Amino acid sequence: MSEQQQEKVAITINDVATMLQVIDVVSRRGAFQGNEMEGVGSLRTKMEKFLQQNAPAGSEAAQAAAANQEVDVAVPPAGELGGLVQS
């Protein structure tokens, strides 16, 4: 087996918080069709509850979940995938 197949992937609480932010941003940009909104909203609610129940108190992820943190979508996307995101 190759090294890539043997490496286990770990998802952190911060990854879940980032996923919530991604859902918020793309929904504001109109990326979801109407018939997709129920599934997306249900998944978002489930992830938010998971964060509230599992994030250590005082962590960035817990604060984002508790405050339902707003993301400024007017700011150009950054990071390694930033060039792939269209406004």
URVEN-V637290 format. One line per field, one symbol per residue. phi: phi as a letter, one per 40 degrees, with the letter a starting at -180 (. if undefined). burial: + if it has 9 or more other ideal C-beta (glycine too) atoms within 8 Angstrom, else -. A space follows every 10 residues. Layout:
phi = ???
burial = ???
This chain:
phi = .ccccccccb bcdccccccc ccdccccccg cbcdcccccc cccccccccd cccbccdgcc cccccccfdc bccccdcbgc bdcccbc
burial = ---------- --++-++-++ +-+++++--- -+----+--+ --++--++-+ ++--+---+- +++++----- ---------- -+-----
